[in-house]
Amino acid sequence: MLSKLKQELNSLKDPKQAQLLQRFFKTGVGEYGEGDVFLGLNSAQIKDISKKYPNLDLNDIQNLLNSKIHEERVCALRILIHKYNKADIEEKKQIFYFYLNNSKKINNWDLVDISAHRIIGDYLLKDYSKKEMLYKLAQSHNLWEKRISIVSTFAFIKEKKFDDSLALAEILLGDSHDLIHKAVGWVLREIGKYDEKLLEDFLKKHYDEIPRTTLRYSIEKFEEGKRKKYLRGEF
């Protein structure tokens, strides 16, 4: 079954598209996606293939996550999300820890963004006692673990639970990487959809330390005049 999945992915490879994706996902030497290899499939193609293999076991999913081929890791996570959604609470716990044990292999922003809130975030809503995991990830030296920490909280935000998102945002404000700036801004913007005053209070409190990219993302939904005032630091 695993070899068939890999053959299907390989049969749709597109070298020209692969080159574009490798530039887009910064796979060059010294870039955040260094060493990532693309076949050149689009999201719909990967999703369609992953749907054919819902019963792939964790050993085979581990094999895919170990791969240097980006699309194989995307497939692994899509299948893992499906298994998680169908699982009972004990199986969800197993998948939660499986994900955490593989966090360094979920090593590009799209991999984090399709999966962290659906597995880590959702599980922590069911077992909130383990939420300290997020704070450990936020203080990791690994870029992807830090992004997992904040993106996971989208599950909380949908339930109108904002405290952990804001606390993690505070921890990550001092991070130097643009991908963290964007993720924090994205989370803050989402909070603002539910409670704009809460977002504004956070921005005013931390205005001097907020990276410009984070600020721009967080105020994207403000009306234009208000957004321009925030960009100038006028409250």
Backbone as CSV, one residue per row, in Angstrom:
resi,resn,N_x,N_y,N_z,CA_x,CA_y,CA_z,C_x,C_y,C_z
1,MET,0.825,-1.208,0.000,0.000,0.000,0.000,0.864,1.266,0.000
2,LEU,1.913,1.275,0.822,2.805,2.426,0.892,3.519,2.659,-0.432
3,SER,4.021,1.581,-1.024,4.739,1.727,-2.294,3.804,2.210,-3.388
4,LYS,2.542,1.796,-3.345,1.567,2.239,-4.346,1.299,3.742,-4.205
5,LEU,1.183,4.194,-2.963,0.981,5.630,-2.725,2.148,6.430,-3.305
6,LYS,3.362,5.980,-3.026,4.537,6.689,-3.534,4.581,6.672,-5.056
7,GLN,4.187,5.563,-5.641,4.153,5.471,-7.107,3.144,6.446,-7.700
8,GLU,1.993,6.571,-7.040,0.972,7.509,-7.517,1.476,8.945,-7.475
9,LEU,2.117,9.302,-6.390,2.679,10.651,-6.289,3.720,10.874,-7.390
10,ASN,4.585,9.911,-7.557,5.670,10.045,-8.529,5.147,10.116,-9.956
11,SER,4.032,9.432,-10.214,3.474,9.414,-11.572,2.957,10.784,-12.007
12,LEU,2.699,11.662,-11.035,2.166,12.997,-11.337,3.223,14.095,-11.238
13,LYS,4.480,13.707,-11.113,5.525,14.712,-10.929,5.622,15.642,-12.131
14,ASP,5.951,16.876,-11.834,6.040,17.937,-12.838,7.325,18.720,-12.555
15,PRO,8.413,18.414,-13.267,9.709,19.028,-12.965,9.715,20.553,-12.987
16,LYS,8.979,21.158,-13.921,8.952,22.623,-13.973,8.261,23.203,-12.742
17,GLN,7.145,22.602,-12.378,6.438,23.059,-11.181,7.274,22.801,-9.935
18,ALA,8.004,21.693,-9.928,8.861,21.372,-8.784,9.908,22.458,-8.567
19,GLN,10.482,22.960,-9.648,11.481,24.031,-9.535,10.868,25.289,-8.941
20,LEU,9.653,25.617,-9.378,8.963,26.789,-8.835,8.691,26.613,-7.336
21,LEU,8.236,25.434,-6.957,7.914,25.177,-5.556,9.163,25.200,-4.683
22,GLN,10.266,24.704,-5.211,11.488,24.696,-4.414,12.001,26.113,-4.173
23,ARG,11.747,27.008,-5.113,12.084,28.421,-4.870,11.104,29.050,-3.885
24,PHE,9.814,28.761,-4.082,8.773,29.355,-3.232,8.931,28.942,-1.772
25,PHE,9.296,27.679,-1.547,9.426,27.163,-0.187,10.857,27.246,0.338
26,LYS,11.677,28.055,-0.316,13.013,28.422,0.182,13.862,27.197,0.532
27,THR,14.158,26.399,-0.492,14.888,25.153,-0.262,16.386,25.277,-0.532
28,GLY,16.873,26.483,-0.808,18.286,26.681,-1.097,19.149,26.584,0.143
29,VAL,20.447,26.561,-0.072,21.403,26.458,1.035,21.238,27.658,1.975
30,GLY,21.078,27.358,3.254,20.921,28.411,4.250,19.516,28.937,4.401
31,GLU,18.583,28.493,3.553,17.198,28.944,3.657,16.412,28.002,4.576
32,TYR,15.205,28.430,4.981,14.490,27.676,5.995,14.078,26.284,5.526
33,GLY,13.904,26.101,4.225,13.498,24.797,3.700,14.638,24.038,3.041
34,GLU,15.850,24.341,3.465,17.021,23.727,2.828,16.900,22.202,2.764
35,GLY,17.112,21.658,1.568,17.106,20.214,1.383,15.757,19.619,1.052
36,ASP,14.679,20.396,1.163,13.352,19.888,0.834,13.275,19.622,-0.672
37,VAL,12.705,18.473,-1.030,12.626,18.053,-2.428,11.161,17.989,-2.840
38,PHE,10.845,18.561,-3.991,9.471,18.589,-4.486,9.317,17.780,-5.766
39,LEU,8.163,17.126,-5.893,7.814,16.441,-7.138,7.082,17.386,-8.082
40,GLY,6.391,18.387,-7.513,5.684,19.356,-8.334,4.185,19.164,-8.393
41,LEU,3.623,18.451,-7.405,2.170,18.260,-7.367,1.494,19.458,-6.708
42,ASN,0.223,19.664,-7.062,-0.533,20.721,-6.387,-1.316,20.135,-5.213
43,SER,-1.906,21.004,-4.418,-2.595,20.577,-3.192,-3.746,19.623,-3.473
44,ALA,-4.498,19.895,-4.532,-5.647,19.044,-4.853,-5.202,17.638,-5.224
45,GLN,-4.108,17.524,-5.962,-3.595,16.203,-6.336,-3.162,15.415,-5.101
46,ILE,-2.457,16.083,-4.200,-2.006,15.403,-2.980,-3.199,14.977,-2.133
47,LYS,-4.175,15.855,-2.015,-5.362,15.544,-1.207,-6.109,14.347,-1.777
48,ASP,-6.257,14.315,-3.103,-6.971,13.202,-3.738,-6.261,11.877,-3.496
49,ILE,-4.940,11.875,-3.583,-4.187,10.643,-3.363,-4.275,10.215,-1.902
50,SER,-4.140,11.162,-0.981,-4.172,10.802,0.443,-5.515,10.185,0.832
51,LYS,-6.594,10.605,0.187,-7.919,10.068,0.495,-8.049,8.582,0.144
52,LYS,-7.189,8.104,-0.724,-7.241,6.692,-1.137,-6.598,5.761,-0.106
53,TYR,-5.891,6.337,0.866,-5.118,5.514,1.805,-5.441,5.854,3.266
54,PRO,-6.729,5.844,3.622,-7.102,6.256,4.984,-6.633,5.279,6.060
55,ASN,-6.347,4.034,5.653,-6.006,3.009,6.642,-4.513,2.751,6.759
56,LEU,-3.713,3.627,6.187,-2.263,3.486,6.339,-1.910,3.510,7.823
57,ASP,-1.077,2.589,8.273,-0.767,2.550,9.704,0.341,3.540,10.061
58,LEU,0.582,3.689,11.360,1.545,4.690,11.822,2.967,4.386,11.364
59,ASN,3.294,3.128,11.191,4.634,2.793,10.693,4.841,3.317,9.276
60,ASP,3.816,3.176,8.447,3.915,3.681,7.075,3.878,5.212,7.050
61,ILE,3.075,5.786,7.924,3.047,7.249,8.027,4.406,7.757,8.483
62,GLN,5.033,7.022,9.409,6.389,7.385,9.836,7.357,7.343,8.657
63,ASN,7.232,6.349,7.816,8.073,6.242,6.622,7.917,7.476,5.741
64,LEU,6.703,7.923,5.564,6.449,9.105,4.736,7.016,10.372,5.381
65,LEU,6.865,10.483,6.684,7.393,11.661,7.385,8.920,11.696,7.354
66,ASN,9.541,10.537,7.243,11.001,10.474,7.164,11.531,10.879,5.788
67,SER,10.633,11.011,4.831,11.039,11.268,3.449,11.517,12.703,3.243
68,LYS,12.461,12.870,2.335,12.887,14.213,1.924,11.905,14.825,0.924
69,ILE,11.005,13.999,0.404,10.047,14.486,-0.606,8.877,15.165,0.092
70,HIS,8.695,16.415,-0.209,7.705,17.248,0.477,6.296,16.668,0.348
71,GLU,5.925,16.283,-0.846,4.566,15.784,-1.068,4.285,14.514,-0.276
72,GLU,5.305,13.706,-0.019,5.109,12.504,0.796,4.808,12.888,2.245
73,ARG,5.465,13.924,2.722,5.192,14.364,4.094,3.814,15.020,4.203
74,VAL,3.412,15.746,3.163,2.051,16.305,3.158,1.021,15.183,3.204
75,CYS,1.233,14.146,2.388,0.323,12.995,2.387,0.260,12.360,3.773
76,ALA,1.415,12.197,4.393,1.466,11.603,5.726,0.581,12.369,6.693
77,LEU,0.675,13.683,6.655,-0.089,14.500,7.603,-1.576,14.492,7.280
78,ARG,-1.928,14.497,6.020,-3.350,14.448,5.659,-3.971,13.126,6.109
79,ILE,-3.249,12.039,5.945,-3.750,10.744,6.402,-3.812,10.708,7.928
80,LEU,-2.813,11.288,8.580,-2.798,11.330,10.040,-3.974,12.136,10.588
81,ILE,-4.293,13.238,9.962,-5.451,14.040,10.372,-6.729,13.217,10.241
82,HIS,-6.855,12.505,9.124,-8.041,11.658,8.919,-8.139,10.602,10.011
83,LYS,-7.015,9.939,10.317,-7.017,8.912,11.356,-7.388,9.513,12.707
84,TYR,-6.860,10.702,12.985,-7.170,11.380,14.251,-8.668,11.673,14.355
85,ASN,-9.246,12.172,13.301,-10.669,12.529,13.323,-11.571,11.322,13.558
86,LYS,-11.126,10.159,13.131,-11.921,8.935,13.269,-11.613,8.165,14.557
87,ALA,-10.583,8.613,15.285,-10.069,7.843,16.419,-10.888,8.040,17.693
88,ASP,-10.800,7.050,18.592,-11.339,7.240,19.935,-10.306,7.991,20.765
89,ILE,-10.618,8.280,22.021,-9.758,9.168,22.812,-8.370,8.570,23.033
90,GLU,-8.261,7.273,23.199,-6.944,6.654,23.400,-6.114,6.711,22.125
91,GLU,-6.751,6.489,21.000,-6.038,6.574,19.713,-5.634,8.016,19.415
92,LYS,-6.497,8.957,19.793,-6.145,10.372,19.617,-4.894,10.709,20.431
93,LYS,-4.820,10.194,21.638,-3.651,10.419,22.488,-2.394,9.863,21.825
94,GLN,-2.491,8.685,21.259,-1.358,8.071,20.571,-0.902,8.932,19.391
95,ILE,-1.870,9.437,18.630,-1.539,10.265,17.470,-0.958,11.600,17.913
96,PHE,-1.472,12.159,18.995,-0.947,13.397,19.568,0.545,13.261,19.870
97,TYR,0.913,12.198,20.559,2.328,12.001,20.905,3.164,11.614,19.684
98,PHE,2.577,10.901,18.775,3.263,10.579,17.520,3.628,11.861,16.787
99,TYR,2.689,12.790,16.744,2.921,14.086,16.092,4.045,14.842,16.797
100,LEU,3.966,14.914,18.114,5.003,15.628,18.865,6.379,15.002,18.653
101,ASN,6.428,13.686,18.602,7.712,13.007,18.396,8.287,13.257,17.004
102,ASN,7.436,13.678,16.097,7.867,13.963,14.723,7.867,15.454,14.398
103,SER,7.807,16.277,15.417,7.629,17.722,15.173,8.721,18.324,14.303
104,LYS,9.935,17.831,14.416,11.036,18.387,13.618,10.969,17.949,12.154
105,LYS,10.136,16.958,11.875,9.960,16.505,10.498,8.766,17.191,9.824
106,ILE,7.999,17.931,10.621,6.900,18.737,10.080,7.526,20.099,9.801
107,ASN,8.375,20.116,8.774,9.422,21.126,8.660,9.286,22.052,7.465
108,ASN,8.077,22.487,7.239,7.848,23.650,6.379,6.518,24.246,6.798
109,TRP,6.304,25.502,6.454,5.152,26.197,7.035,3.818,25.595,6.616
110,ASP,3.716,25.076,5.388,2.444,24.498,4.962,2.133,23.217,5.717
111,LEU,3.174,22.447,6.058,2.974,21.216,6.824,2.436,21.537,8.218
112,VAL,3.010,22.541,8.846,2.532,22.984,10.163,1.098,23.490,10.062
113,ASP,0.846,24.309,9.063,-0.423,25.034,9.012,-1.624,24.152,8.688
114,ILE,-1.393,23.017,7.993,-2.534,22.130,7.724,-2.825,21.196,8.897
115,SER,-1.886,21.062,9.827,-2.012,19.973,10.788,-1.998,20.349,12.265
116,ALA,-1.258,21.381,12.649,-1.018,21.629,14.081,-2.313,21.856,14.855
117,HIS,-3.190,22.698,14.357,-4.430,22.989,15.086,-5.399,21.812,15.049
118,ARG,-5.296,20.996,13.991,-6.231,19.884,13.844,-5.871,18.692,14.729
119,ILE,-4.603,18.589,15.100,-4.180,17.478,15.962,-3.765,17.988,17.340
120,ILE,-2.711,18.786,17.400,-2.239,19.272,18.705,-3.287,20.158,19.370
121,GLY,-3.772,21.150,18.649,-4.754,22.060,19.228,-6.023,21.357,19.648
122,ASP,-6.542,20.513,18.771,-7.791,19.820,19.086,-7.629,18.895,20.288
123,TYR,-6.505,18.177,20.344,-6.309,17.263,21.471,-6.209,18.023,22.793
124,LEU,-5.543,19.149,22.787,-5.393,19.920,24.022,-6.721,20.514,24.498
125,LEU,-7.652,20.700,23.590,-8.994,21.100,24.017,-9.653,19.995,24.825
126,LYS,-9.282,18.754,24.511,-9.850,17.600,25.213,-9.064,17.262,26.476
127,ASP,-7.778,17.589,26.472,-6.929,17.309,27.646,-6.074,18.549,27.906
128,TYR,-6.709,19.541,28.495,-6.064,20.849,28.680,-4.887,20.779,29.649
129,SER,-4.839,19.732,30.451,-3.750,19.599,31.426,-2.382,19.502,30.749
130,LYS,-2.376,19.161,29.462,-1.110,19.020,28.741,-0.735,20.273,27.950
131,LYS,-1.414,21.381,28.210,-1.172,22.588,27.423,0.247,23.126,27.580
132,GLU,0.955,22.751,28.645,2.327,23.229,28.826,3.231,22.787,27.684
133,MET,2.806,21.743,26.965,3.539,21.322,25.765,3.730,22.501,24.811
134,LEU,2.701,23.330,24.690,2.768,24.462,23.764,3.862,25.446,24.174
135,TYR,4.005,25.655,25.466,4.998,26.617,25.949,6.418,26.077,25.789
136,LYS,6.570,24.761,25.920,7.873,24.150,25.655,8.239,24.297,24.180
137,LEU,7.265,24.070,23.315,7.501,24.211,21.873,7.826,25.666,21.514
138,ALA,7.142,26.596,22.155,7.361,28.016,21.857,8.771,28.457,22.218
139,GLN,9.381,27.803,23.169,10.726,28.169,23.600,11.812,27.264,22.999
140,SER,11.400,26.454,22.032,12.347,25.585,21.340,13.310,26.419,20.489
141,HIS,14.443,25.828,20.134,15.358,26.455,19.179,14.981,26.093,17.743
142,ASN,13.976,25.249,17.596,13.557,24.785,16.276,12.428,25.658,15.743
143,LEU,12.623,26.199,14.552,11.639,27.100,13.935,10.260,26.468,13.845
144,TRP,10.213,25.215,13.429,8.917,24.579,13.171,8.177,24.259,14.457
145,GLU,8.901,23.907,15.511,8.241,23.676,16.792,7.630,24.972,17.326
146,LYS,8.331,26.071,17.122,7.764,27.361,17.548,6.506,27.691,16.752
147,ARG,6.539,27.436,15.455,5.341,27.730,14.649,4.197,26.791,15.038
148,ILE,4.507,25.525,15.307,3.477,24.586,15.773,2.799,25.110,17.031
149,SER,3.579,25.675,17.950,3.013,26.132,19.226,1.918,27.168,19.013
150,ILE,2.168,28.142,18.177,1.195,29.229,18.016,0.061,28.849,17.066
151,VAL,0.376,28.108,16.008,-0.666,27.709,15.049,-1.643,26.730,15.695
152,SER,-1.174,25.918,16.615,-2.064,24.973,17.314,-3.222,25.689,17.987
153,THR,-3.006,26.923,18.404,-4.035,27.624,19.184,-5.204,28.119,18.347
154,PHE,-5.158,27.927,17.031,-6.353,28.229,16.239,-7.540,27.400,16.717
155,ALA,-7.262,26.189,17.190,-8.343,25.361,17.740,-8.963,26.017,18.962
156,PHE,-8.138,26.673,19.794,-8.644,27.368,20.975,-9.471,28.590,20.568
157,ILE,-8.940,29.336,19.608,-9.596,30.580,19.193,-11.006,30.302,18.681
158,LYS,-11.178,29.199,17.956,-12.513,28.853,17.454,-13.498,28.613,18.586
159,GLU,-12.968,28.252,19.752,-13.812,28.056,20.943,-13.831,29.315,21.820
160,LYS,-13.296,30.411,21.288,-13.240,31.700,21.980,-12.417,31.630,23.266
161,LYS,-11.357,30.847,23.212,-10.396,30.756,24.318,-9.104,31.396,23.834
162,PHE,-8.836,32.605,24.325,-7.766,33.419,23.757,-6.507,33.518,24.611
163,ASP,-6.592,33.125,25.868,-5.490,33.396,26.805,-4.169,32.772,26.363
164,ASP,-4.199,31.525,25.947,-2.953,30.862,25.563,-2.389,31.430,24.272
165,SER,-3.253,31.783,23.342,-2.788,32.401,22.096,-2.044,33.697,22.399
166,LEU,-2.596,34.507,23.289,-1.968,35.781,23.631,-0.674,35.575,24.419
167,ALA,-0.683,34.610,25.323,0.526,34.334,26.111,1.658,33.832,25.220
168,LEU,1.333,32.957,24.276,2.344,32.453,23.346,2.812,33.544,22.397
169,ALA,1.883,34.403,21.992,2.267,35.540,21.141,3.285,36.416,21.864
170,GLU,3.070,36.654,23.149,4.032,37.447,23.937,5.415,36.803,23.937
171,ILE,5.455,35.489,24.117,6.730,34.774,24.126,7.438,34.910,22.780
172,LEU,6.673,34.858,21.700,7.250,34.805,20.359,7.477,36.178,19.726
173,LEU,7.049,37.241,20.381,7.235,38.572,19.802,8.700,38.900,19.548
174,GLY,9.567,38.368,20.376,10.987,38.674,20.231,11.724,37.776,19.251
175,ASP,10.994,36.856,18.627,11.656,35.944,17.693,12.104,36.709,16.445
176,SER,13.181,36.250,15.850,13.764,36.974,14.716,13.267,36.504,13.357
177,HIS,12.558,35.370,13.310,12.226,34.794,12.004,10.899,35.323,11.460
178,ASP,10.909,35.648,10.177,9.723,36.186,9.518,8.540,35.217,9.574
179,LEU,8.804,33.922,9.507,7.711,32.954,9.541,7.009,32.922,10.896
180,ILE,7.713,33.280,11.948,7.085,33.399,13.263,6.334,34.724,13.354
181,HIS,6.920,35.782,12.818,6.218,37.077,12.786,4.865,36.929,12.097
182,LYS,4.851,36.226,10.971,3.610,36.054,10.205,2.605,35.207,10.978
183,ALA,3.081,34.116,11.590,2.169,33.236,12.324,1.534,33.947,13.511
184,VAL,2.332,34.725,14.237,1.794,35.464,15.379,0.770,36.504,14.902
185,GLY,1.089,37.206,13.839,0.151,38.182,13.301,-1.142,37.546,12.841
186,TRP,-1.036,36.386,12.244,-2.193,35.636,11.760,-3.103,35.251,12.924
187,VAL,-2.504,34.778,14.014,-3.274,34.399,15.199,-3.935,35.629,15.831
188,LEU,-3.190,36.719,15.931,-3.765,37.937,16.509,-4.936,38.448,15.665
189,ARG,-4.778,38.404,14.353,-5.868,38.826,13.460,-7.111,37.976,13.697
190,GLU,-6.915,36.665,13.893,-8.054,35.773,14.121,-8.751,36.110,15.434
191,ILE,-7.984,36.417,16.468,-8.583,36.831,17.743,-9.415,38.095,17.543
192,GLY,-8.885,39.014,16.738,-9.584,40.269,16.481,-10.929,40.094,15.810
193,LYS,-11.111,39.011,15.085,-12.407,38.752,14.454,-13.483,38.500,15.510
194,TYR,-13.066,37.950,16.645,-14.001,37.649,17.735,-14.076,38.780,18.750
195,ASP,-12.924,39.427,19.001,-12.863,40.443,20.062,-11.833,41.500,19.659
196,GLU,-12.285,42.507,18.932,-11.363,43.522,18.409,-10.725,44.339,19.530
197,LYS,-11.481,44.582,20.587,-10.924,45.348,21.702,-9.761,44.592,22.362
198,LEU,-9.921,43.293,22.507,-8.856,42.488,23.102,-7.591,42.567,22.243
199,LEU,-7.760,42.500,20.936,-6.620,42.646,20.027,-5.989,44.026,20.181
200,GLU,-6.811,45.060,20.212,-6.271,46.414,20.329,-5.522,46.613,21.643
201,ASP,-6.057,46.069,22.708,-5.372,46.185,24.009,-3.998,45.523,23.946
202,PHE,-3.920,44.373,23.298,-2.642,43.668,23.149,-1.671,44.499,22.318
203,LEU,-2.153,45.061,21.216,-1.286,45.849,20.336,-0.766,47.099,21.043
204,LYS,-1.621,47.750,21.789,-1.195,48.960,22.512,-0.159,48.621,23.586
205,LYS,-0.378,47.531,24.277,0.534,47.129,25.351,1.922,46.775,24.799
206,HIS,1.958,46.154,23.629,3.221,45.624,23.109,3.695,46.351,21.846
207,TYR,3.124,47.506,21.583,3.379,48.152,20.291,4.869,48.322,19.984
208,ASP,5.635,48.699,20.964,7.060,48.989,20.726,7.895,47.746,20.419
209,GLU,7.362,46.586,20.732,8.135,45.352,20.506,7.558,44.472,19.402
210,ILE,6.444,44.873,18.827,5.813,44.053,17.792,6.544,44.219,16.464
211,PRO,7.013,43.128,15.859,7.629,43.226,14.524,6.631,43.800,13.521
212,ARG,7.133,44.545,12.576,6.255,45.225,11.612,5.378,44.229,10.852
213,THR,5.940,43.091,10.480,5.156,42.087,9.761,4.002,41.588,10.616
214,THR,4.262,41.342,11.892,3.211,40.892,12.810,2.110,41.939,12.911
215,LEU,2.497,43.193,13.034,1.513,44.266,13.128,0.642,44.319,11.882
216,ARG,1.267,44.272,10.724,0.515,44.360,9.466,-0.493,43.213,9.339
217,TYR,-0.062,42.019,9.666,-0.977,40.879,9.601,-2.121,41.034,10.592
218,SER,-1.814,41.488,11.800,-2.812,41.514,12.868,-3.906,42.547,12.630
219,ILE,-3.594,43.632,11.923,-4.582,44.704,11.720,-5.183,44.685,10.316
220,GLU,-4.958,43.613,9.608,-5.393,43.518,8.211,-6.890,43.734,8.036
221,LYS,-7.686,43.350,9.025,-9.142,43.452,8.913,-9.697,44.755,9.481
222,PHE,-8.829,45.614,10.018,-9.291,46.924,10.481,-9.735,47.758,9.290
223,GLU,-10.661,48.673,9.529,-11.020,49.589,8.436,-9.802,50.464,8.129
224,GLU,-9.711,50.961,6.904,-8.463,51.536,6.388,-7.912,52.673,7.247
225,GLY,-8.775,53.602,7.679,-8.292,54.728,8.471,-7.683,54.277,9.791
226,LYS,-8.352,53.346,10.446,-7.863,52.826,11.715,-6.562,52.052,11.517
227,ARG,-6.489,51.289,10.445,-5.280,50.511,10.158,-4.080,51.433,9.950
228,LYS,-4.281,52.517,9.214,-3.186,53.455,8.967,-2.726,54.137,10.253
229,LYS,-3.658,54.425,11.147,-3.289,55.013,12.433,-2.416,54.072,13.241
230,TYR,-2.775,52.804,13.255,-1.968,51.825,13.986,-0.574,51.710,13.372
231,LEU,-0.483,51.774,12.072,0.821,51.704,11.417,1.689,52.902,11.798
232,ARG,1.045,54.017,12.095,1.792,55.221,12.522,1.980,55.266,14.039
233,GLY,1.372,54.319,14.741,1.469,54.323,16.197,0.538,55.305,16.855
234,GLU,-0.555,55.617,16.175,-1.551,56.549,16.728,-2.763,55.741,17.181
235,PHE,-3.071,55.807,18.455,-4.176,55.026,18.993,-5.331,55.940,19.413
